[in-house]
Every structure is written in C-alpha cells, then in structure tokens.
Amino acid sequence: MDRPDLLLDAPPRQPWARFQRTGDVVLTLGAGPLAGINRTVQSLLEGRPARATHAMLVVAPGLYLDAGPRTGVALVPAERYLVGPTGAAAGRRRRLAAVFRHPAPEELDRLGPELVRAVQEMLGQRYNFALFLKPERAPEADRSAFCCELVVKLFERLGLSLVPGRRPASVLPETLAAALEARGWPEVTALYRRGLAAAGPARG
C-alpha cells in the first residue's frame, strides 16, 4: 500500500473495521533481551513501569503507519503485521500492550484529507537511529523518525498535541501511554484482543 490518498475512498475492510478506528495508537511489546533493556530504561526515565517498546498508528482499519529500522516510515497492512492478542504466541512478532483511542474519534474522521496529506509527507522518511539523542531541527528539515516520534509528529500536523512540552524525539512509548491516559484517551485494548484473536494467525 503506497497510495495513502486511496484511504478516503477505500471500503471498510473486515475484520479490521469491527474494532479499529483511524487514529488508534497501538503500543506493543517486543520479545528478547533488547526489549527488556528498553523497558528498564523507560521505567527509570519515566518513573513508572513501562508496558511497551513500540508504537504505531492506525491510519485506516487494517492499515498501520509504522517506523522501523529496516523500512523507515511505511504503511503496513494489518494482514502482514498482526500482534499477539494475549501473549507471545508462535509466529507473532510482538505482544499487544495497550491501545488508546481519541476521546472524540469522529473529529479525526473529519480530518481525513489532512491526515492523508500528513501521511504522504512522512512516508519514506528514514528511521531515527539516534532516538531521543537526535539534535533538534526545524520541522521542514527533520526527515527521520522512530515509532513514538512518528505518532506525535503526525498528530502535530493535524493540530493536536499529544505530549505538550516534550519534543517528539524525546517521547518514549511509556511517555506516550502516560500522556494519553492523562488526556482522557480511553483504552480499548480488550476490544483489540478480541478482534485480533478473530482475525487469525499472522502471515509470513
């Protein structure tokens, strides 16, 4: 999927349309020792136990906007990137940690054209390997992002600040989770667990 302009006219995709909405922030937990180190560092920096090591954004039911070391900023069909609904099931690359939904999702629906433009502007950007150590740059000169940084930047382009007072490159998964909770974003993790379980095993 490399045509985000098609999102506006795409018919609802099942089974994703049953439980996903545009703007959902999906937090996942990786496996292995690096994930453990990631969570420990976040817990120390944020002063609370970290639940997640990665974040991505639902731009349409069945389609994520993601930033990864191998792909940079890309659109990922949900069929190719399922996360475990309840744990580290065989063949699943990450475990679902938490999902947060905008308290007024119909407002995001009205921002459809602006969302598409923001996605188009960000697709193909490099992955930010420097993470929160990246030097601060003007928005027009900043052409890299890691997962949470990407989510925060996209919402800023829609005129919505998720983590006031923090530059996007300093936002970690637990930073984002705490900010969304504080801003009244409801957690819909249980809805996703049921939906992902019904969607079936990951492909590839």
HELIX and SHEET records of a PDB file:
HELIX    1   1 PRO A    4  LEU A    8  5                                   5    
HELIX    2   2 TRP A   16  ARG A   18  5                                   3    
HELIX    3   3 PRO A   33  GLU A   46  1                                  14    
HELIX    4   4 ALA A   78  ARG A   80  5                                   3    
HELIX    5   5 PRO A  105  ARG A  110  1                                   6    
HELIX    6   6 GLY A  112  MET A  122  1                                  11    
HELIX    7   7 LEU A  131  LEU A  133  5                                   3    
HELIX    8   8 PRO A  139  ALA A  141  5                                   3    
HELIX    9   9 CYS A  147  ARG A  157  1                                  11    
HELIX   10  10 PRO A  168  SER A  170  5                                   3    
HELIX   11  11 PRO A  173  ALA A  182  1                                  10    
HELIX   12  12 THR A  189  ALA A  199  1                                  11    
SHEET    1   A 5 GLY A  72  PRO A  77  0                                        
SHEET    2   A 5 LEU A  63  GLY A  68 -1                                        
SHEET    3   A 5 HIS A  54  ALA A  60 -1                                        
SHEET    4   A 5 VAL A  25  LEU A  29 -1                                        
SHEET    5   A 5 ARG A  95  PHE A 100 -1                                        
SHEET    1   B 2 ARG A 126  TYR A 127  0                                        
SHEET    2   B 2 SER A 144  ALA A 145  1                                        
END                                                                             
